[in-house]
Amino acid sequence: MLPDFIILGAQKAGSTFLHYCLEEHPDLYMPHHEVHFFEDPIYDPARLSELTDLRPPHTTAAHWGIKRADYFSRPECPRHIFTHCPDVQLFVVLRNPIQRLVSAYYHFMYYGFIPVRSIETGIDNILAGRYARRYPAGHYLIDFGMYFQHLSRYLELFPAQQLHVILFDDLREKPQMVLSNVFRQLGVAENFSPQAMNSRPQAALYSLPRLLFRSLRHRLVYEYDAERSRSYPRKPLSSTRQAANRLILVADRRLLRPLFPKQKPALSPELKARLEAIYADEMCRLEDFLQRDLKALGWP
């Protein structure tokens, strides 16, 4: 049985929060991990059973779904999903693209996808193309915020009534109302209140010294694909790497965390203006599509 619904993303926009809330509902089933099946180079129609087998045969849930935050932005995914699941309900959470970019920038440094630099230096390097050869995944930081482009690829294939757009602002300010609406769209009890509604999964780490340690740890424990946009656990992991991994985690927890409290960086007016110009046309199109005044929410 193929999934009834998919949370597409967007990355660092609240999709993990939505995932954790939905998986608690007694009439819904979701694997706790992200599912990469529809993403190249993993996608293989001959291995469709690997997707359908994710739904346990014993579950009594009326509907089941999956989540992968990159599905929204990767151009191959709409066609792959439509080929197998043309009637699926699609959910996407969108966040102010500059706020999303800031969160994703630190997320990328944490996992070693880009080098640890101040956000002013790092974003300037990405916009100037200085990371293109060695850290090609850096361009995703900008591209993932081109929301209307990504929505359009899905709307070319799926009816608009199957694509449900949730704003991060609404999910943060009135989560129960948003969740009740999602439950209604999925045909399950609307008055369920998940415990995860009071959580904040995947909070960003903003300390550069701690990020240096954490990215070093990630390089010890994981390997990267050619694009340096995906990491895989090293197997087997040598005893030396295991010991170094433990040392880094202990040093970060006991020494660095007390010294470097989390403090979200403020963008310079110049960088903010550059990013606003990049996203201006996208935001106009998105406002027209959603019929929402996004500027009133502080969006660019």
C-alpha positions as CSV (number, residue, x, y, z in Angstrom):
1,M,0.0,0.0,0.0
2,L,1.5,3.3,-1.1
3,P,1.4,6.4,1.2
4,D,-1.8,8.5,1.4
5,F,0.1,11.7,2.2
6,I,3.6,13.2,2.1
7,I,5.2,16.1,3.9
8,L,7.4,17.6,1.2
9,G,9.3,20.2,3.3
10,A,10.4,22.9,3.1
11,Q,13.8,22.3,4.7
12,K,14.2,24.2,8.0
13,A,10.7,25.6,7.9
14,G,8.8,23.5,10.5
15,S,8.2,20.3,8.5
16,T,9.8,18.1,11.2
17,F,7.5,19.7,13.8
18,L,4.5,18.8,11.6
19,H,5.8,15.3,11.1
20,Y,6.2,14.6,14.8
21,C,2.7,15.9,15.5
22,L,1.1,13.8,12.8
23,E,2.8,10.6,13.7
24,E,1.2,10.8,17.2
25,H,-2.3,10.7,15.8
26,P,-3.8,7.2,16.5
27,D,-5.4,7.1,13.0
28,L,-2.2,8.0,11.2
29,Y,1.1,6.1,10.7
30,M,4.4,7.7,9.7
31,P,7.9,6.3,9.9
32,H,9.9,8.4,12.4
33,H,12.8,8.8,10.0
34,E,12.8,10.7,6.7
35,V,12.2,8.6,3.6
36,H,14.4,9.3,0.6
37,F,12.8,6.9,-1.9
38,F,11.7,9.5,-4.5
39,E,15.0,11.4,-4.6
40,D,17.7,10.8,-7.1
41,P,20.0,8.9,-7.2
42,I,18.2,6.7,-4.7
43,Y,14.9,6.5,-6.7
44,D,14.4,3.1,-8.4
45,P,10.9,1.9,-9.4
46,A,12.1,-1.7,-9.3
47,R,12.5,-1.3,-5.5
48,L,9.0,0.1,-4.8
49,S,8.4,-2.6,-2.2
50,E,11.0,-0.9,0.0
51,L,8.6,2.0,0.2
52,T,5.4,0.0,0.7
53,D,7.1,-2.2,3.3
54,L,7.5,0.9,5.5
55,R,3.9,0.6,6.5
56,P,3.7,-2.2,9.2
57,P,1.2,-4.9,8.3
58,H,-0.2,-4.8,11.9
59,T,-1.0,-1.1,12.0
60,T,-4.6,-0.1,12.5
61,A,-4.1,3.4,11.2
62,A,-6.5,4.5,8.6
63,H,-3.9,6.4,6.6
64,W,-0.1,6.5,6.4
65,G,2.4,8.9,5.1
66,I,6.1,9.8,4.8
67,K,8.2,13.0,5.2
68,R,11.3,14.2,3.4
69,A,12.2,17.9,3.6
70,D,14.1,17.9,0.3
71,Y,11.2,16.6,-1.8
72,F,9.8,20.1,-2.1
73,S,12.9,21.6,-3.7
74,R,14.4,18.8,-5.8
75,P,13.2,19.0,-9.4
76,E,13.0,15.3,-10.0
77,C,10.7,14.5,-7.1
78,P,7.3,15.8,-8.3
79,R,7.4,13.4,-11.4
80,H,8.6,10.5,-9.3
81,I,5.9,11.0,-6.7
82,F,3.2,11.5,-9.3
83,T,4.2,8.3,-11.2
84,H,3.4,6.1,-8.2
85,C,1.1,8.3,-6.0
86,P,-1.1,10.5,-8.2
87,D,-3.8,10.8,-5.6
88,V,-1.6,11.5,-2.6
89,Q,-2.2,14.5,-0.3
90,L,0.8,16.8,-0.3
91,F,1.7,19.1,2.6
92,V,4.4,21.8,2.6
93,V,5.4,24.2,5.3
94,L,6.8,27.6,4.1
95,R,8.8,30.0,6.2
96,N,10.1,33.5,5.6
97,P,12.8,32.6,3.1
98,I,15.5,34.7,4.7
99,Q,14.8,33.3,8.2
100,R,14.8,29.8,6.6
101,L,18.1,30.5,4.9
102,V,19.7,31.6,8.2
103,S,18.6,28.4,10.0
104,A,19.7,26.2,7.0
105,Y,23.1,28.0,6.8
106,Y,24.0,26.8,10.3
107,H,22.4,23.4,9.7
108,F,24.7,23.0,6.6
109,M,27.8,24.0,8.6
110,Y,26.8,21.6,11.4
111,Y,26.8,18.7,9.0
112,G,30.0,19.7,7.1
113,F,28.2,20.5,3.8
114,I,29.9,24.0,3.8
115,P,32.8,25.4,5.8
116,V,32.3,27.1,9.2
117,R,32.3,30.8,8.5
118,S,30.3,33.8,9.8
119,I,27.0,34.1,7.9
120,E,28.1,37.4,6.3
121,T,31.2,35.8,4.9
122,G,29.6,32.5,4.0
123,I,26.6,33.8,2.2
124,D,28.8,36.3,0.3
125,N,31.0,33.3,-0.8
126,I,27.9,31.4,-2.0
127,L,26.4,34.4,-3.9
128,A,29.8,35.0,-5.5
129,G,30.2,31.4,-6.6
130,R,33.3,30.8,-4.5
131,Y,31.9,27.5,-3.1
132,A,30.6,26.2,-6.4
133,R,33.5,23.7,-7.0
134,R,34.4,22.5,-3.6
135,Y,31.0,22.9,-1.8
136,P,28.4,22.7,-4.5
137,A,25.6,22.0,-2.1
138,G,25.9,25.6,-0.9
139,H,23.7,26.9,-3.8
140,Y,20.8,25.0,-2.3
141,L,20.7,27.5,0.6
142,I,19.5,30.1,-1.8
143,D,17.5,27.9,-4.2
144,F,15.5,26.2,-1.5
145,G,13.8,29.6,-0.8
146,M,12.5,29.9,-4.4
147,Y,9.1,28.7,-3.1
148,F,6.9,29.5,-6.1
149,Q,9.2,27.8,-8.5
150,H,9.1,24.6,-6.5
151,L,5.3,24.8,-6.0
152,S,4.8,25.3,-9.7
153,R,6.5,22.0,-10.5
154,Y,4.0,20.2,-8.3
155,L,1.0,22.1,-9.7
156,E,2.0,21.1,-13.2
157,L,1.2,17.5,-12.2
158,F,-1.2,17.5,-9.2
159,P,-4.5,19.3,-8.7
160,A,-4.3,22.3,-6.5
161,Q,-6.7,20.7,-4.0
162,Q,-4.1,18.0,-3.3
163,L,-1.3,20.5,-2.4
164,H,-1.7,22.0,1.0
165,V,0.5,25.0,1.9
166,I,1.0,25.8,5.6
167,L,2.8,28.9,6.8
168,F,5.4,28.6,9.5
169,D,3.9,31.7,11.1
170,D,0.5,30.0,11.5
171,L,2.0,26.8,12.7
172,R,3.9,28.7,15.4
173,E,1.2,31.0,16.5
174,K,-1.9,28.7,16.3
175,P,-0.6,25.1,16.1
176,Q,-3.8,23.4,17.2
177,M,-5.9,25.2,14.6
178,V,-3.4,24.3,11.8
179,L,-3.2,20.7,13.0
180,S,-7.0,20.3,13.2
181,N,-7.2,21.5,9.6
182,V,-4.6,19.0,8.5
183,F,-6.4,16.2,10.4
184,R,-9.6,17.3,8.7
185,Q,-8.0,17.2,5.2
186,L,-6.8,13.6,6.0
187,G,-10.2,12.5,7.2
188,V,-9.3,11.7,10.8
189,A,-10.4,13.1,14.2
190,E,-9.7,16.8,14.3
191,N,-9.6,17.4,18.1
192,F,-6.5,15.4,18.7
193,S,-3.7,17.4,20.6
194,P,-0.3,15.8,20.2
195,Q,2.4,16.1,22.9
196,A,4.9,17.2,20.2
197,M,2.9,20.4,19.8
198,N,4.9,21.7,22.8
199,S,8.3,20.7,21.4
200,R,10.8,22.4,19.2
201,P,12.6,19.8,17.1
202,Q,15.9,20.5,15.3
203,A,16.7,23.9,17.0
204,A,19.7,25.4,15.3
205,L,23.2,25.7,16.8
206,Y,24.6,29.1,16.1
207,S,28.0,29.1,17.9
208,L,30.9,29.0,15.4
209,P,33.4,27.4,17.8
210,R,30.9,24.6,18.6
211,L,30.1,24.2,15.0
212,L,33.7,23.7,14.2
213,F,33.8,20.9,16.7
214,R,30.5,19.4,15.5
215,S,31.5,19.5,11.8
216,L,34.8,17.8,12.6
217,R,32.9,15.1,14.4
218,H,30.6,14.7,11.4
219,R,33.5,14.3,9.0
220,L,34.9,11.6,11.3
221,V,31.7,9.6,11.5
222,Y,30.2,10.1,8.1
223,E,31.1,10.0,4.4
224,Y,29.8,12.4,1.8
225,D,28.4,12.0,-1.7
226,A,30.2,13.8,-4.6
227,E,28.0,16.9,-4.3
228,R,28.6,17.0,-0.5
229,S,24.9,17.4,0.0
230,R,24.2,14.0,1.7
231,S,26.2,12.1,4.3
232,Y,26.3,8.4,5.2
233,P,27.6,6.6,8.3
234,R,31.1,5.2,7.9
235,K,31.0,1.4,8.0
236,P,32.9,0.0,9.7
237,L,33.9,2.9,12.0
238,S,37.4,2.4,13.3
239,S,38.1,2.3,17.0
240,T,40.2,5.5,16.6
241,R,37.3,7.3,15.0
242,Q,34.9,6.0,17.7
243,A,37.2,7.3,20.4
244,A,37.6,10.7,18.7
245,N,33.9,10.9,18.3
246,R,33.3,10.4,22.0
247,L,36.0,12.9,22.9
248,I,34.5,15.6,20.7
249,L,31.0,15.1,22.1
250,V,32.2,15.2,25.7
251,A,34.3,18.3,25.0
252,D,31.4,20.1,23.3
253,R,29.0,19.3,26.1
254,R,31.2,20.0,29.1
255,L,33.5,22.7,27.8
256,L,32.1,24.6,24.8
257,R,28.4,24.6,25.5
258,P,28.8,26.5,28.9
259,L,31.3,29.0,27.2
260,F,29.3,29.7,24.1
261,P,25.6,30.2,24.7
262,K,23.3,30.1,21.7
263,Q,22.8,33.5,20.2
264,K,21.0,33.9,16.9
265,P,23.0,36.2,14.5
266,A,21.6,39.4,13.1
267,L,22.1,40.0,9.4
268,S,23.7,43.3,8.3
269,P,21.3,45.6,6.5
270,E,23.4,45.2,3.3
271,L,23.1,41.4,3.3
272,K,19.4,41.5,4.1
273,A,18.8,43.9,1.2
274,R,20.7,41.5,-1.2
275,L,18.6,38.6,-0.1
276,E,15.3,40.5,-0.3
277,A,16.1,41.5,-3.9
278,I,16.8,37.8,-4.7
279,Y,13.5,36.7,-3.4
280,A,11.3,39.7,-4.4
281,D,9.7,38.2,-7.5
282,E,9.2,34.8,-5.9
283,M,7.4,36.4,-2.9
284,C,5.1,38.4,-5.2
285,R,4.0,35.3,-7.1
286,L,3.6,33.4,-3.8
287,E,1.4,36.1,-2.4
288,D,-0.8,36.0,-5.5
289,F,-1.1,32.2,-5.2
290,L,-1.8,32.1,-1.5
291,Q,-3.9,35.3,-1.4
292,R,-2.0,36.2,1.8
293,D,-0.2,39.5,2.6
294,L,3.2,38.0,3.4
295,K,4.8,41.4,4.1
296,A,2.4,41.8,7.0
297,L,4.1,38.7,8.5
298,G,7.5,40.3,8.0
299,W,8.4,38.3,4.9
300,P,10.5,40.1,2.2
